[in-house]
Amino acid sequence: MPSPRQASATLKEEMERCVADVNKTIARLLPETDLHEERLYDAMRHGTMNGGKRLRPFLLMQSAALFNVDPVRARRAAAALEFVHCYSLIHDDLPSMDDSDLRRGKPAVHKEYDEATAILAGDSLLALAFEILADRETHADPNVRVQLVRLLAEAAGPKGLCGGQMLDLIGENEEFDLGTISRMQRMKTGRLMTFACEAGAILGKSDDAHRRALANYAHDLGLAFQVTDDILDIEGNSKETGKPTGKDGDAGKSTFVSTMGKEQAKARAEMLVQQATRHLHVFGDRAEVLREMAEYVLERRA
């Protein structure tokens, strides 16, 4: 894997703009309240507004821009996607799952509040995501809204996040081969990235060829992301990553690194990034930021 380099000015500026825009949208969708159940809303905000690079919303908004989608619609879909991602992180950190006390360098929701509140905060974020996608403000065409809801449901349920997390738990006591590890990570990590890119195409009512190109890009990017995540778990430190490192090895989980070795895992990440960028040729120079994002995923340190 190449030595880390700074993201290009264009990519860095676009990512910073995305973070600012999505955070504003999240703040509007999760306003402060003086209701008796305000503790739940506080926990939801803690789980979503505690930093993060908003990579999945970034992919969605960049994909939507390829089809000149209204930015307001793209930001709403991006916020819904981030709610699902943050719900999964809140639940992943629970003692019954990955048992992590830190998330993005801050106390996990179950540590800042309590386990019951963390479960309810995650559940509420998941439900709110679908409420947002089903709203006419996200898109006037009900067929578009239905496609978004169905695709995100598939990405979040037993065919995606939840199924991948189940395999992850099984992997603590069972050694997986490379194919099973790839399938697990495609479900747990890749499906949300695929949703991000396909959602942009759905919002833009693109043709099948362009939507498929973005799905293939996201598929390879998602796997590359997880391979680098496995590498960071052994090479990184908690100050850089914002979460405890070395936990996969301590738990005896099967990862790309434990199965392939570190050097082969790095080579695989490079190959996946090269494949991902090739899928973007149909968009020409318009997809340059997505190409740079693939390189960023390869070289990230957090």
Secondary structure, 3 states (H helix, E strand, C coil): CCCCCCCCHHHHHHHHHHHHHHHHHHHHHCCCCCCCCHHHHHHHHHHHCCCCCCHHHHHHHHHHHCCCCCHHHHHHHHHHHHHHHHHHHHHHCCCCCCCCCEECCEECHHHHCCHHHHHHHHHHHHHHHHHHHHCCCCCCCHHHHHHHHHHHHHHHCCCCHHHHHHHHHHCCCCCCCHHHHHHHHHHHHHHHHHHHHHHHHHHCCCCHHHHHHHHHHHHHHHHHHHHHHHHHHHHCCHHHHCCCCCHHHHHCCCCHHHHHCHHHHHHHHHHHHHHHHHHHHHHHHHHHHHHHHHHHHHHCCC
